[in-house]
């Protein structure tokens, strides 16, 4: 069966990967099936831990072999958080930056997902695979191997605004079904090219004749697997990704990342009273670095908190329009729109609970 994609793709929060996963995670402790009849014992007689309000970002250095949904579930459990979600799926075969939003930070996820991403990836030359990574079936082979000079000469063709055909095994929806589901069923998936932007693409290292390490900084919707596939085709040697690491997602870089082992160790220390899991949190507003901030009085803050617009007047009234994040006494209050002399709240934040502040963490009541 030949399936053709519609003219417009459904943009799921995918970077390079990426098997579709819900952006807001399910409760890992949720049990399906029969309803509970009163309190029941936990496995191994473990007591049920009450969920709590936790607000902020954890930038997990996701290990290879873990799905993004699994990573969210682990972090949610460690923090005993009521709500959690991630800002852009990272493939199980990939490692690196997976920003996880807890509590009110989930309201800022779209701002992170719209930001740039940076990847370091190794291309294995000589084989093209149907998934464009090591998981797939070999579809083409070649004995040719590219020189570093040939690779560098070609890369400018893949820099800037380009047309890219997504991998057949991608999470793009075709007539309501994921492309990778159709591909797994043996259907021929024809995906139309779409524009993506590559801000930077460079050869970092040529380990040997069959492996090249590259770095790419790109915009939303770019598939790094497709880059490896298309470069290999033009060079005539074919290729697929055999290693992938994400080092930047929007405002979150390598300095913000925390390995899972370190996070678990911090959890153990916090349980014994030697520290706080808030030390691993970044403030909710970290996701809003590219948005102007606007401070308001407590009286105006009370109106915004009730969902009411505030008139902007006086010398200090901004003469711009668009989205701002609003603070009161240095604390995040709302996302709002400025228009026609008014400040109109769009998203109001309630940061009661475990939070993080600039440089330090705190427990607010």
Residue pairs with C-beta under 8 A, 6 or more apart in sequence:
1 187
1 188
2 187
2 188
2 190
3 174
3 175
3 182
3 187
3 188
3 189
3 190
4 174
4 190
4 192
5 172
5 174
5 179
5 189
5 190
5 191
5 192
6 174
6 175
7 192
9 166
9 172
9 173
9 191
9 194
10 172
10 173
11 220
11 221
12 20
12 171
12 172
12 173
13 23
13 87
13 88
13 89
13 109
13 113
14 20
14 88
14 89
14 170
14 171
14 172
14 221
14 223
15 88
15 89
15 90
15 117
15 220
15 222
15 224
15 246
15 249
16 90
16 91
16 94
16 117
16 119
16 222
16 223
16 224
16 225
16 244
16 246
17 89
17 90
17 91
17 94
17 170
17 171
17 223
17 225
18 89
18 90
18 91
18 170
18 171
19 67
19 89
19 91
19 92
19 171
19 180
20 89
20 171
20 178
20 180
21 67
21 68
21 69
21 89
22 69
23 85
23 86
23 87
23 109
24 83
24 84
24 85
24 106
25 69
25 72
25 73
25 76
25 84
25 85
25 86
26 69
26 73
27 76
28 73
28 74
28 76
28 77
29 77
42 48
49 80
50 80
51 80
51 81
51 82
52 79
52 80
52 81
52 82
52 353
52 354
53 81
53 82
53 103
53 352
53 353
53 354
54 79
54 80
54 81
54 82
54 102
54 103
54 277
54 281
54 353
54 354
54 355
55 102
55 103
55 104
55 105
55 281
55 284
55 349
55 351
55 353
55 354
55 355
56 102
56 103
56 105
56 278
56 281
56 282
56 283
56 284
56 354
56 355
56 356
57 99
57 100
57 101
57 102
57 105
57 252
57 281
57 282
57 283
57 284
57 286
57 287
58 75
58 79
58 99
58 100
58 102
58 258
58 263
58 280
58 281
58 282
59 97
59 98
59 99
59 100
59 249
59 252
59 256
59 257
59 258
59 282
60 71
60 75
60 97
60 98
60 99
60 100
60 257
60 258
60 259
60 260
60 263
61 95
61 96
61 97
61 98
61 257
61 258
61 259
61 260
62 68
62 71
62 90
62 94
62 95
62 96
62 97
62 98
62 260
63 95
63 259
63 260
64 92
64 93
64 94
64 95
65 92
65 93
66 74
66 92
66 260
67 92
68 86
68 89
68 90
68 98
69 86
71 86
71 98
71 100
71 260
72 84
72 85
72 86
72 100
74 260
75 81
75 84
75 100
75 102
75 263
76 84
76 102
78 263
78 264
78 267
78 277
79 102
79 277
79 354
81 102
81 103
82 103
83 102
83 103
83 106
84 100
84 101
84 102
84 103
84 106
85 100
85 101
85 106
85 109
86 98
86 99
86 100
86 101
86 109
87 99
87 100
87 101
87 109
87 112
87 113
87 249
87 250
87 287
88 98
88 99
88 112
88 113
88 117
88 249
89 171
90 96
90 97
90 98
90 246
91 133
91 244
93 133
93 134
93 135
93 244
94 244
94 245
94 246
95 244
95 245
95 246
96 119
96 244
96 245
96 246
96 247
96 257
97 246
97 247
97 248
97 249
97 252
97 253
97 254
97 256
97 257
98 246
98 249
99 112
99 249
99 250
99 252
99 287
101 108
101 109
101 112
101 287
102 281
103 284
103 353
104 284
104 349
104 350
104 351
105 284
105 287
107 284
107 335
107 347
107 349
108 284
108 285
108 287
108 288
108 335
109 287
111 250
111 287
111 288
111 290
111 291
112 249
112 250
112 251
112 252
112 287
113 220
113 250
114 220
114 250
115 220
115 249
115 250
115 251
115 290
116 199
116 217
116 218
116 219
116 248
116 250
117 217
117 218
117 219
117 220
117 222
117 246
117 248
117 249
117 250
118 200
118 215
118 216
118 217
118 218
118 246
118 247
118 248
119 215
119 216
119 217
119 218
119 224
119 244
119 245
119 246
119 247
120 204
120 213
120 214
120 215
120 244
120 245
120 247
121 213
121 214
121 215
121 216
121 224
121 228
121 241
121 243
121 244
121 245
122 207
122 211
122 212
122 213
122 214
122 241
122 242
122 243
122 244
123 211
123 212
123 214
123 228
123 231
123 232
123 239
123 240
123 241
123 242
124 134
124 210
124 211
124 239
124 240
124 241
124 242
125 142
125 144
125 145
125 146
125 209
125 210
125 211
125 212
125 232
125 235
125 237
125 238
125 239
126 141
126 142
126 143
126 144
126 145
126 210
126 237
126 238
126 239
127 138
127 140
127 141
127 142
127 238
127 239
127 240
128 138
128 139
128 140
128 141
128 229
128 232
128 233
128 238
128 239
128 240
129 135
129 136
129 137
129 138
129 139
129 240
130 136
130 137
130 139
130 168
130 169
130 183
131 137
131 167
131 168
131 169
131 225
131 240
132 167
132 169
132 223
132 225
132 226
132 228
132 229
132 240
132 241
133 225
133 240
133 241
133 242
133 244
134 240
134 241
134 242
136 169
136 240
140 238
141 238
142 236
142 237
142 238
144 235
144 236
144 237
145 209
145 210
145 237
146 212
146 235
146 237
148 203
148 206
148 212
150 235
151 203
151 206
151 212
151 231
151 235
152 203
154 231
154 234
154 235
155 201
155 202
155 203
155 231
157 234
158 198
158 201
158 227
158 230
158 231
159 198
159 199
159 200
159 201
160 197
160 198
161 195
161 196
161 197
162 195
162 196
162 197
162 198
163 193
163 194
163 195
163 196
164 193
164 194
164 195
164 196
164 222
164 223
164 226
164 227
164 230
165 191
165 192
165 193
165 194
165 226
165 230
166 172
166 179
166 191
166 194
166 223
166 226
167 179
167 223
167 225
167 226
167 229
168 179
168 180
168 183
168 189
168 191
169 179
169 180
169 183
169 184
170 178
170 179
170 180
170 191
170 223
171 178
171 179
171 180
172 178
172 179
172 191
173 179
174 182
174 189
174 191
179 189
179 191
182 189
183 189
194 221
196 218
196 219
196 221
196 222
196 223
197 218
197 219
197 222
198 216
198 217
198 218
198 219
198 222
198 227
199 217
199 218
199 219
200 215
200 216
200 217
201 214
201 215
201 216
201 217
201 227
202 214
202 215
203 212
203 213
203 214
204 213
204 214
204 215
205 212
205 213
206 212
206 213
207 213
211 242
216 222
216 224
216 227
217 248
218 224
224 241
224 244
225 240
225 241
228 239
228 240
228 241
229 239
229 240
231 239
232 238
232 239
232 240
247 253
247 254
248 254
250 287
250 289
251 286
251 287
251 289
251 290
252 282
252 286
256 282
258 280
263 280
266 275
266 277
266 279
266 280
267 277
269 275
270 276
270 277
276 361
276 363
277 354
278 354
278 355
278 356
278 361
278 362
278 363
279 361
281 354
281 355
281 356
281 361
282 356
283 332
283 355
283 356
283 357
283 358
284 332
284 349
284 351
284 355
285 293
285 325
285 332
288 325
288 335
291 323
291 324
291 325
291 335
292 318
292 320
292 322
292 324
292 325
293 324
293 325
293 326
293 327
294 318
294 324
294 325
294 326
294 327
294 336
294 338
294 343
295 326
295 327
295 328
295 330
296 304
296 310
296 326
296 327
296 328
296 333
296 343
297 328
298 328
298 329
300 310
300 328
300 343
301 326
301 328
301 333
303 309
303 310
304 310
304 326
304 333
304 334
304 336
304 343
304 345
304 348
305 333
305 334
305 345
305 348
307 345
307 348
308 345
309 342
309 343
309 344
309 345
310 342
310 343
311 341
311 342
311 343
312 318
312 338
312 341
312 342
312 343
313 341
317 341
318 324
318 338
320 338
321 337
321 338
321 339
322 337
322 338
323 335
323 336
323 337
323 338
323 346
324 335
324 336
324 337
324 338
324 343
325 332
325 334
325 335
325 336
326 332
326 333
326 334
326 335
326 336
326 343
326 345
327 333
331 351
332 349
332 351
333 348
333 349
334 345
334 346
334 347
334 348
334 349
335 345
335 346
335 347
335 349
336 343
336 344
336 345
336 346
337 343
337 344
337 346
338 344
351 364
352 364
352 365
353 364
354 363
354 364
355 361
355 362
355 363
355 364
356 362
